């Protein structure tokens, strides 16, 4: 399936995945992220899907992100400063839609995939363009709700990251939608960024970040305890503004 810049606008940035939040199954996904696969991961993130919420725990950054699609809010907790911020999901989607509408056709093309998904020699699918592409190895969970729930979370996660990094997430959202449509997850995901030759990098540069995902189709007692702890923190941490939290 080919996603073009025009289709991105039509699909409202691929916002809807048809998840029935009252029927979301509980499961967990652990992600290890590598810059060099011969060394330990540079980051490890755990995402728990429970109580119709998506809870991402990032111990390295001392941050917990709680996506509550039923209520329409994302709460981000800073466990180091004991602070929290709440982001309206509809407002976040409108911000990205507005950013897309204000881009030129050339800018949209640069931020969208310019090729059909294809398989490389190492049995990884590839989607993207010359500057940014994703290689991924899909798996099909026994319960298709796992795939759609994870895809929904992944779309909101990259929207939030766009607030922090000021980087439009459109190609990653194309990938997410492709996996949602197939009811699949990526067990391995490689983000390849290419910097063409310039004054600072006369030889150019290619950087590859690797994420390996491990699916746990049931939650343990410690997972349940962690969920309860996070929900308790949501009521105790001090409120801060988006401007202060994202500075």
BELNOR-V375192 format. One record per residue. RES is the residue in one letter. PHI is phi in radians with two decimals (none if undefined). Layout:
((RES PHI) (RES PHI))
//
This chain:
((X none) (X -1.75) (X -1.89) (X -1.90) (X -1.04) (X -1.11) (X -1.15) (X -1.03) (X -1.12) (X -1.11) (X -1.50) (X 0.92) (X 1.06) (X 1.00) (X -1.37) (X -1.79) (X -2.13) (X 1.26) (X -1.41) (X -1.61) (X -1.15) (X -1.26) (X -2.00) (X -1.11) (X -1.43) (X -1.62) (X -2.82) (X -2.46) (X -2.24) (X -1.79) (X -2.22) (X -1.86) (X -2.03) (X -2.18) (X -1.69) (X -2.32) (X -1.21) (X -1.52) (X -2.10) (X -1.06) (X -1.08) (X -1.42) (X -2.78) (X -2.33) (X -2.23) (X -2.10) (X -2.10) (X -1.89) (X -1.86) (X -2.72) (X 0.92) (X 1.06) (X -2.28) (X -1.97) (X -2.11) (X -1.76) (X -1.92) (X -2.01) (X -1.15) (X -1.10) (X -1.63) (X 0.96) (X -2.35) (X -2.18) (X -2.00) (X -1.99) (X -1.72) (X -2.06) (X -1.08) (X -1.09) (X -1.60) (X 1.44) (X -2.34) (X -2.03) (X -1.92) (X -1.96) (X -1.88) (X -1.80) (X -1.26) (X -1.33) (X -1.69) (X 0.96) (X -2.16) (X -2.60) (X -2.36) (X -2.05) (X -2.02) (X -1.30) (X -1.14) (X -1.16) (X -1.13) (X -1.09) (X -1.13) (X -1.12) (X -1.05) (X -1.25) (X -1.09) (X -1.13) (X -1.09) (X -1.15) (X -1.15) (X -1.48) (X -1.49) (X -1.36) (X -1.03) (X -1.15) (X -1.13) (X -1.12) (X -1.09) (X -1.16) (X -1.83) (X -2.12) (X -1.23) (X -1.95) (X -2.61) (X -1.21) (X -0.98) (X -2.39) (X -1.78) (X -1.59) (X -1.08) (X -1.59) (X 1.10) (X -1.85) (X -1.31) (X -2.28) (X -2.49) (X 2.51) (X -2.50) (X -1.16) (X -1.56) (X -2.52) (X -2.52) (X -2.05) (X -1.92) (X -2.58) (X -2.03) (X -1.48) (X -2.28) (X -1.98) (X -1.23) (X -1.10) (X -1.77) (X -1.09) (X -1.11) (X -1.09) (X -1.17) (X -1.21) (X -1.16) (X -1.12) (X -1.09) (X -1.10) (X -1.05) (X -1.05) (X -1.13) (X -1.25) (X -1.09) (X -1.25) (X -1.12) (X -1.10) (X -1.06) (X -1.12) (X -1.15) (X -1.28) (X -1.73) (X 1.01) (X -2.03) (X -1.02) (X -1.73) (X -1.14) (X -1.14) (X -1.11) (X -1.24) (X -1.09) (X -1.07) (X -0.98) (X -1.15) (X -1.03) (X -1.21) (X -1.05) (X -1.05) (X -1.61) (X 0.98) (X -2.25) (X -2.14) (X -1.55) (X -1.45) (X -2.50) (X -2.42) (X -2.06) (X -1.76) (X -1.91) (X -1.95) (X -1.99) (X -1.82) (X -1.20) (X -0.95) (X -2.66) (X -1.09) (X -1.35) (X -2.17) (X -1.06) (X -1.67) (X 1.34) (X -2.76) (X -2.14) (X -2.09) (X -2.15) (X -1.91) (X -1.97) (X -2.08) (X -2.02) (X -1.89) (X -2.12) (X -1.61) (X -1.98) (X -1.39) (X -2.33) (X -1.71) (X -1.54) (X -1.09) (X -1.19) (X -1.09) (X -1.10) (X -1.12) (X -1.13) (X -1.03) (X -1.07) (X -1.14) (X -1.12) (X -1.12) (X -1.16) (X -1.11) (X -1.05) (X -1.56) (X -1.84) (X -1.21) (X -1.32) (X -1.31) (X -2.33) (X -1.41) (X -1.04) (X -1.06) (X -1.28) (X -1.22) (X -1.68) (X -1.18))
//
